[in-house]
Amino acid sequence: MDTLTIDIFTLFSSIKHSETWLYYILFLMMLYYFTAHIFQCNLSIFESRYDSHKPFITDQNTNTALLTDTATEKQGTVTSVEEFRFNCELFRLRDKMEQLMKEEKLYQEPELTLSDLAKKLHTNSCVLSRVINQCFMLNFNDYINKYRVQDVMAKMNDPKFSNQTLLSIAFDAGFNSKSTFNRAFLKFKGITPRSYYQALIPVEQL
């Protein structure tokens, strides 16, 4: 038994029988006080734990803010899904367009327009323009002329076309004027087509 218990036992043993009821009342009051205090502490702990897991918010302003945030999050998710789908469509069109350029050589058509290419890809001009801008960082004319310049360079390096003039090769590649050809070649290669062609000719042939 600890010291406090012994003291209390000694106190009750030393009092007279006629005074016992008074100490019983005092003891019961102290017992009630400590019991109520312990209950209150446990209740506070329970409420704090409940609040941390509580699924509902009673404050109207906080609840409104939560609903707004949730709606924004859902909207953001929907937007992300739509963006993902649109990007997938862009990549699909990009690959299909590249295939047409390489296999059907559509760039060789001098009058090829954005609308013409969009029809072949079964889309519209706005979407196709976005594909070219985002995937190649070029506008439509530069995208087509880049293929034409590559075609000209390939023929410059092919002995089969050694008897053709540069302008003839350029027209076969889809260019419709000498100035457009020179400007496009210089833009993509940093050198004029004549200078590039002369650099390919062996020294003994100069």
Backbone bond lengths (Angstrom), bond angles and torsions (degrees), N, CA, C in turn:
res aa  C-N    CA-C-N  psi(-1)  N-CA   C-N-CA  omega(-1)  CA-C   N-CA-C  phi
1 M - - - 1.466 - - 1.524 108.73 -
2 D 1.329 117.30 138.49 1.446 120.03 -179.86 1.524 110.61 -81.69
3 T 1.293 116.81 172.46 1.463 123.17 -174.06 1.513 112.50 -61.75
4 L 1.369 117.17 -41.88 1.464 120.43 -178.94 1.512 110.60 -63.14
5 T 1.322 117.65 -41.11 1.473 121.36 -179.68 1.523 110.78 -64.80
6 I 1.317 116.22 -41.84 1.477 120.70 179.38 1.520 110.89 -63.38
7 D 1.349 115.40 -42.12 1.475 119.48 179.74 1.509 111.34 -62.39
8 I 1.325 116.64 -43.03 1.467 120.36 -179.71 1.528 110.06 -65.27
9 F 1.359 116.49 -42.52 1.467 120.43 179.71 1.532 110.69 -62.78
10 T 1.331 116.73 -41.06 1.468 121.81 179.24 1.519 111.09 -64.32
11 L 1.368 114.43 -40.10 1.463 119.23 -179.85 1.514 110.57 -61.85
12 F 1.323 117.87 -46.20 1.463 121.40 -178.20 1.536 111.57 -70.64
13 S 1.288 117.42 -27.70 1.468 120.27 -179.23 1.530 111.81 -75.19
14 S 1.332 115.64 -26.69 1.460 120.03 -174.40 1.524 114.01 -89.04
15 I 1.340 118.00 -11.29 1.472 119.93 -176.60 1.517 109.76 -86.23
16 K 1.302 113.72 159.14 1.456 120.98 179.85 1.510 110.39 -78.76
17 H 1.312 115.49 157.75 1.465 120.65 -177.76 1.519 111.96 -63.94
18 S 1.329 116.67 -32.82 1.478 120.80 -178.02 1.519 112.37 -70.21
19 E 1.346 115.54 -20.57 1.473 118.93 -178.05 1.538 111.99 -101.06
20 T 1.326 114.65 1.11 1.468 118.52 -175.27 1.518 112.47 -61.75
21 W 1.324 119.37 -42.21 1.473 122.48 -176.58 1.518 112.52 -58.95
22 L 1.361 115.43 -33.94 1.467 119.44 -179.78 1.532 110.99 -66.00
23 Y 1.323 114.93 -41.86 1.475 118.93 179.81 1.522 111.92 -72.61
24 Y 1.347 115.58 -30.56 1.468 118.67 175.37 1.526 110.65 -63.31
25 I 1.315 115.15 -42.87 1.471 118.79 178.44 1.514 110.90 -63.09
26 L 1.328 116.38 -44.57 1.458 120.84 177.82 1.523 111.16 -60.21
27 F 1.341 115.42 -42.12 1.476 120.14 179.52 1.522 111.86 -63.90
28 L 1.343 116.02 -42.73 1.472 121.02 179.27 1.515 111.30 -64.55
29 M 1.333 116.88 -37.83 1.472 120.23 179.28 1.532 110.17 -65.63
30 M 1.339 115.19 -42.11 1.468 118.62 178.03 1.522 110.97 -65.28
31 L 1.331 116.68 -40.48 1.456 121.21 178.13 1.522 111.37 -62.21
32 Y 1.340 115.91 -42.21 1.467 121.14 178.14 1.518 110.89 -62.78
33 Y 1.337 115.97 -42.00 1.468 120.09 -178.82 1.516 110.97 -62.73
34 F 1.350 116.96 -49.03 1.457 120.11 -179.19 1.526 111.94 -65.09
35 T 1.346 117.05 -37.69 1.464 120.79 178.77 1.529 110.92 -64.24
36 A 1.342 116.04 -44.92 1.465 120.63 179.30 1.520 110.99 -63.57
37 H 1.354 115.77 -39.86 1.468 119.69 -179.71 1.535 111.23 -64.39
38 I 1.331 116.22 -44.65 1.474 120.86 179.04 1.522 110.97 -63.23
39 F 1.341 116.86 -41.15 1.470 121.34 178.58 1.517 111.26 -62.35
40 Q 1.341 115.93 -41.23 1.457 120.03 -179.38 1.531 110.89 -65.13
41 C 1.312 116.42 -40.85 1.472 120.40 178.87 1.523 111.20 -62.57
42 N 1.346 115.26 -45.22 1.467 119.60 179.32 1.516 111.84 -64.09
43 L 1.335 115.76 -36.92 1.463 119.76 178.57 1.510 111.33 -64.51
44 S 1.338 116.87 -40.79 1.470 120.76 179.38 1.520 111.00 -63.64
45 I 1.340 114.98 -42.11 1.471 119.28 178.58 1.514 110.81 -63.18
46 F 1.334 116.75 -42.96 1.462 121.32 179.26 1.523 111.40 -61.91
47 E 1.344 116.37 -44.21 1.464 120.05 -178.91 1.520 111.27 -64.59
48 S 1.337 116.84 -39.92 1.466 119.02 179.74 1.524 111.45 -65.18
49 R 1.349 115.51 -38.28 1.468 118.67 177.37 1.514 111.02 -68.71
50 Y 1.320 116.49 -37.96 1.466 120.57 -179.98 1.515 110.72 -65.88
51 D 1.336 116.05 -40.95 1.461 119.91 -179.21 1.515 111.88 -63.30
52 S 1.330 116.37 -35.12 1.463 119.27 -177.80 1.519 112.39 -69.03
53 H 1.343 117.27 -21.20 1.473 120.96 179.62 1.515 111.99 -113.90
54 K 1.332 116.70 6.79 1.461 120.63 -173.44 1.522 111.29 -69.37
55 P 1.338 118.80 125.75 1.462 121.12 -176.32 1.514 113.22 -81.99
56 F 1.322 118.20 -14.06 1.448 121.28 -177.01 1.517 110.40 -112.51
57 I 1.327 116.13 146.98 1.462 121.66 178.23 1.516 107.78 -114.92
58 T 1.349 115.92 124.02 1.465 119.07 -174.35 1.521 111.64 -83.87
59 D 1.344 116.92 -25.20 1.449 119.07 -179.02 1.531 109.64 -71.97
60 Q 1.332 116.16 126.23 1.467 119.63 -172.53 1.527 111.74 -66.41
61 N 1.343 116.71 -42.64 1.459 120.11 -178.27 1.528 111.14 -65.48
62 T 1.336 115.11 -43.99 1.457 119.13 178.81 1.517 110.77 -63.58
63 N 1.327 116.34 -41.19 1.452 121.45 179.68 1.522 111.02 -62.28
64 T 1.338 115.81 -40.88 1.467 120.54 178.69 1.517 110.70 -63.82
65 A 1.362 115.27 -42.47 1.460 118.81 178.92 1.516 111.37 -63.37
66 L 1.341 115.55 -39.30 1.462 119.64 179.15 1.513 111.13 -63.75
67 L 1.331 115.83 -42.85 1.461 119.57 179.39 1.520 110.43 -63.57
68 T 1.346 116.23 -39.14 1.465 120.56 179.32 1.516 110.52 -63.96
69 D 1.353 116.06 -45.14 1.461 119.80 178.90 1.516 111.45 -62.16
70 T 1.335 116.16 -40.85 1.468 120.43 179.62 1.518 110.35 -63.94
71 A 1.335 116.12 -42.75 1.470 119.99 179.38 1.517 110.66 -63.96
72 T 1.363 115.85 -40.29 1.461 119.81 178.74 1.516 111.17 -64.11
73 E 1.348 115.15 -41.15 1.460 119.81 179.08 1.517 110.75 -62.53
74 K 1.350 116.38 -43.36 1.463 119.85 178.81 1.516 110.59 -64.08
75 Q 1.358 115.80 -41.13 1.458 119.85 179.64 1.524 110.11 -63.31
76 G 1.359 115.66 -40.98 1.457 119.90 178.17 1.511 111.51 -62.40
77 T 1.330 116.91 -38.12 1.463 121.05 179.00 1.518 110.76 -65.24
78 V 1.336 115.74 -43.54 1.469 120.53 179.05 1.519 110.25 -62.38
79 T 1.353 115.47 -43.46 1.461 119.95 179.80 1.523 110.84 -62.57
80 S 1.334 116.50 -41.02 1.458 120.79 -179.90 1.523 110.77 -63.47
81 V 1.321 117.08 -41.24 1.468 121.14 178.80 1.517 110.28 -64.60
82 E 1.338 115.98 -44.32 1.468 119.75 179.81 1.521 110.29 -64.09
83 E 1.343 117.13 -40.48 1.454 120.90 178.18 1.523 110.96 -63.19
84 F 1.319 115.58 -43.02 1.461 120.15 179.58 1.521 111.05 -60.56
85 R 1.335 115.55 -44.79 1.469 119.71 179.80 1.530 110.66 -63.96
86 F 1.340 116.30 -41.51 1.460 119.46 -179.25 1.524 110.45 -66.06
87 N 1.340 116.82 -40.35 1.464 120.03 178.45 1.526 111.13 -64.06
88 C 1.329 115.95 -37.51 1.467 119.49 176.44 1.528 110.45 -62.22
89 E 1.336 115.55 -39.47 1.467 119.91 178.22 1.523 110.69 -66.43
90 L 1.342 116.77 -38.18 1.465 120.40 177.59 1.522 110.92 -61.37
91 F 1.324 116.05 -45.29 1.466 119.82 -179.24 1.532 111.05 -66.50
92 R 1.323 116.15 -35.89 1.461 119.73 178.49 1.531 110.26 -63.85
93 L 1.328 115.99 -45.16 1.467 120.49 179.08 1.526 110.99 -66.36
94 R 1.331 115.72 -38.13 1.473 119.41 178.37 1.520 110.75 -59.28
95 D 1.308 116.50 -48.15 1.473 120.57 -178.04 1.521 111.54 -65.34
96 K 1.329 115.93 -39.85 1.467 119.75 179.76 1.521 111.00 -67.44
97 M 1.335 116.03 -38.72 1.464 120.60 178.91 1.527 110.86 -66.03
98 E 1.321 116.77 -43.08 1.458 120.67 177.79 1.531 111.12 -61.24
99 Q 1.326 115.12 -38.13 1.464 119.50 178.89 1.522 110.89 -64.31
100 L 1.336 116.83 -42.93 1.468 120.62 178.59 1.520 111.14 -62.70
101 M 1.313 115.91 -40.76 1.464 119.75 -178.88 1.530 111.57 -64.43
102 K 1.315 116.68 -40.70 1.457 120.42 -176.01 1.529 112.94 -80.42
103 E 1.335 115.83 -37.30 1.462 119.20 -175.81 1.531 112.47 -88.95
104 E 1.313 117.17 -43.47 1.464 120.36 -177.28 1.520 112.98 -99.33
105 K 1.346 116.76 -8.05 1.468 122.08 178.75 1.536 112.04 49.89
106 L 1.315 115.28 51.05 1.465 120.51 -178.98 1.525 112.70 -60.72
107 Y 1.327 117.25 -25.40 1.471 121.06 -178.70 1.519 111.99 -64.19
108 Q 1.344 117.12 -18.15 1.463 120.06 179.90 1.528 113.04 -74.21
109 E 1.319 116.44 -7.94 1.465 120.33 175.85 1.529 108.16 -82.10
110 P 1.338 118.36 112.70 1.478 121.36 -175.75 1.525 113.64 -60.27
111 E 1.308 117.14 -31.92 1.464 120.73 -176.14 1.532 112.53 -98.80
112 L 1.300 117.98 17.14 1.467 120.90 -179.58 1.523 110.70 -61.72
113 T 1.326 116.84 130.96 1.460 121.85 -179.86 1.532 109.80 -118.68
114 L 1.312 114.13 167.84 1.464 120.12 177.26 1.519 110.48 -61.09
115 S 1.307 116.18 -39.68 1.463 121.31 179.83 1.533 111.23 -64.59
116 D 1.344 115.84 -40.98 1.471 120.33 179.18 1.531 110.30 -61.06
117 L 1.322 116.07 -45.73 1.457 120.71 -178.82 1.532 111.33 -67.13
118 A 1.332 115.70 -37.06 1.469 119.93 179.22 1.525 110.70 -63.43
119 K 1.325 117.18 -39.34 1.460 120.77 179.10 1.521 111.17 -64.58
120 K 1.308 116.13 -40.08 1.458 119.44 179.25 1.533 111.70 -65.30
121 L 1.327 115.39 -27.51 1.462 120.42 -179.36 1.532 111.68 -95.70
122 H 1.330 115.58 1.83 1.474 121.81 179.45 1.531 112.28 57.61
123 T 1.320 114.59 45.98 1.463 120.95 175.70 1.519 107.92 -139.73
124 N 1.332 116.67 -170.51 1.465 118.53 179.19 1.529 110.83 -111.49
125 S 1.308 116.00 167.18 1.463 121.50 -173.95 1.524 112.76 -62.14
126 C 1.343 116.71 -37.57 1.470 120.20 -178.21 1.526 111.47 -64.07
127 V 1.325 115.91 -45.62 1.466 120.12 179.67 1.524 110.35 -65.40
128 L 1.315 117.50 -43.70 1.462 120.70 -178.62 1.526 111.07 -64.97
129 S 1.321 116.23 -38.41 1.461 120.09 177.88 1.525 110.35 -62.25
130 R 1.335 116.15 -39.27 1.467 120.46 178.40 1.527 110.80 -66.92
131 V 1.319 116.60 -38.15 1.469 120.32 177.46 1.525 109.90 -58.76
132 I 1.325 116.60 -48.42 1.464 121.63 -177.64 1.529 110.84 -65.89
133 N 1.324 115.91 -42.24 1.474 119.80 -178.77 1.522 111.88 -65.61
134 Q 1.338 116.70 -46.11 1.461 120.59 -174.57 1.529 113.30 -79.85
135 C 1.313 116.46 -35.57 1.467 119.33 -175.93 1.530 113.37 -87.02
136 F 1.336 117.25 -28.26 1.464 119.98 -175.80 1.524 113.42 -122.77
137 M 1.320 116.58 -6.08 1.473 121.49 -178.64 1.531 111.35 56.61
138 L 1.309 115.42 36.82 1.461 121.52 -179.63 1.520 109.42 -134.20
139 N 1.341 116.28 159.43 1.455 118.76 168.82 1.526 108.87 -88.19
140 F 1.312 117.18 175.74 1.462 120.47 -173.77 1.527 111.92 -60.69
141 N 1.333 117.39 -47.79 1.468 120.74 -177.23 1.522 112.10 -60.93
142 D 1.335 116.20 -43.21 1.463 119.46 179.84 1.530 110.91 -67.71
143 Y 1.330 116.16 -36.56 1.461 119.78 178.68 1.527 110.61 -61.45
144 I 1.325 116.91 -46.16 1.472 121.15 -179.85 1.529 110.81 -68.34
145 N 1.332 116.47 -43.25 1.468 119.74 -178.50 1.524 112.06 -65.92
146 K 1.331 117.06 -28.73 1.463 119.41 177.46 1.525 110.22 -63.92
147 Y 1.326 117.10 -39.94 1.464 120.71 176.09 1.526 110.81 -66.37
148 R 1.325 116.60 -38.18 1.463 120.73 179.86 1.528 111.20 -65.36
149 V 1.331 116.03 -41.11 1.471 120.47 177.90 1.532 110.07 -63.26
150 Q 1.316 117.42 -42.17 1.465 121.24 178.16 1.524 111.15 -62.47
151 D 1.342 115.66 -37.74 1.466 120.70 178.44 1.520 109.95 -64.75
152 V 1.334 116.61 -44.83 1.465 121.16 179.59 1.530 110.72 -61.66
153 M 1.313 116.95 -44.00 1.466 121.00 -179.16 1.526 111.19 -63.02
154 A 1.336 115.98 -40.27 1.470 119.39 179.22 1.519 110.68 -62.59
155 K 1.343 117.28 -39.27 1.470 120.85 -179.05 1.519 111.17 -74.87
156 M 1.336 116.66 -30.46 1.468 119.77 175.36 1.527 110.67 -61.99
157 N 1.329 115.85 -33.27 1.460 121.12 -177.73 1.526 112.85 -90.43
158 D 1.326 116.87 -0.79 1.458 121.36 -178.29 1.537 109.44 -104.54
159 P 1.327 117.70 118.33 1.477 121.37 -178.74 1.530 113.05 -56.81
160 K 1.311 117.48 -24.47 1.476 119.99 -179.43 1.521 112.14 -60.71
161 F 1.342 116.86 -24.67 1.465 120.62 -176.25 1.533 111.78 -107.19
162 S 1.325 116.21 16.42 1.471 119.74 -177.01 1.526 112.42 -66.82
163 N 1.328 117.70 -23.08 1.468 120.67 -179.60 1.525 112.73 -85.32
164 Q 1.334 117.69 -8.79 1.457 121.06 -180.00 1.529 110.74 -89.33
165 T 1.299 115.06 148.64 1.462 119.53 176.20 1.534 108.98 -77.55
166 L 1.322 115.52 161.53 1.464 120.32 178.40 1.523 111.03 -60.22
167 L 1.324 115.43 -40.58 1.463 118.63 -178.07 1.525 111.09 -66.76
168 S 1.337 115.78 -37.53 1.460 119.85 178.10 1.526 110.33 -64.81
169 I 1.326 116.53 -41.67 1.465 120.71 177.88 1.528 110.32 -63.69
170 A 1.331 115.59 -40.25 1.470 120.46 -179.94 1.522 111.16 -63.91
171 F 1.320 116.57 -42.19 1.467 119.67 179.09 1.533 111.29 -65.70
172 D 1.323 116.27 -38.28 1.471 119.84 177.43 1.534 111.48 -63.39
173 A 1.332 114.93 -29.70 1.466 119.82 -179.13 1.528 112.44 -79.50
174 G 1.357 116.00 -10.22 1.460 118.51 177.37 1.517 115.42 116.60
175 F 1.326 117.61 -8.52 1.473 119.39 176.18 1.530 109.22 -69.38
176 N 1.317 116.17 144.28 1.466 119.06 -178.70 1.524 113.18 -111.96
177 S 1.348 116.86 4.33 1.463 119.73 175.70 1.522 110.01 -157.17
178 K 1.331 115.65 153.96 1.465 120.70 -179.40 1.529 110.89 -66.45
179 S 1.318 117.21 -39.79 1.469 120.95 -177.22 1.535 111.02 -65.80
180 T 1.333 116.21 -40.92 1.467 119.71 178.57 1.527 110.60 -64.80
181 F 1.326 115.68 -39.95 1.457 121.03 179.03 1.526 110.89 -62.85
182 N 1.352 117.13 -50.47 1.462 121.08 -179.11 1.531 111.60 -61.09
183 R 1.316 115.55 -41.90 1.467 120.32 -178.05 1.532 110.97 -66.24
184 A 1.327 116.37 -43.83 1.469 120.26 -179.14 1.530 111.27 -67.43
185 F 1.330 116.65 -41.40 1.463 120.53 -179.24 1.529 110.40 -63.56
186 L 1.319 115.95 -44.21 1.460 120.61 179.65 1.533 111.11 -64.17
187 K 1.314 115.97 -36.94 1.469 120.36 -178.73 1.521 111.81 -65.56
188 F 1.327 116.84 -42.85 1.458 119.67 -175.08 1.529 114.05 -89.44
189 K 1.336 117.52 -25.94 1.465 119.88 -177.00 1.530 113.16 -111.14
190 G 1.320 117.63 -13.14 1.459 120.46 178.98 1.516 113.56 72.92
191 I 1.323 116.76 16.89 1.460 122.61 -178.83 1.524 107.73 -151.99
192 T 1.326 117.98 153.49 1.455 120.43 179.37 1.528 109.24 -73.55
193 P 1.326 117.79 153.09 1.466 119.57 179.15 1.527 112.55 -61.08
194 R 1.328 118.24 -35.27 1.462 121.06 179.09 1.533 110.96 -64.30
195 S 1.333 116.30 -43.86 1.467 120.13 179.67 1.527 110.60 -65.13
196 Y 1.323 115.99 -40.24 1.463 119.88 179.36 1.522 110.21 -64.16
197 Y 1.331 116.39 -42.42 1.467 120.75 -177.08 1.529 110.35 -67.36
198 Q 1.321 116.14 -40.43 1.460 119.17 -179.52 1.519 111.62 -66.27
199 A 1.332 117.17 -30.62 1.462 120.44 178.76 1.519 110.94 -69.23
200 L 1.337 117.88 -18.86 1.451 121.28 -179.76 1.524 112.51 -85.87
201 I 1.352 116.42 -20.44 1.470 120.94 -176.33 1.531 109.18 -75.10
202 P 1.317 118.01 128.57 1.485 120.26 178.18 1.532 110.83 -57.73
203 V 1.323 116.33 149.04 1.465 121.91 -176.17 1.535 110.75 -57.73
204 E 1.351 118.52 -39.26 1.465 120.16 -176.52 1.541 113.27 -67.47
205 Q 1.366 116.03 -14.52 1.438 119.11 179.96 1.525 112.63 -95.95
206 L 1.359 116.15 -6.11 1.465 119.24 179.89 1.524 110.67 -77.39
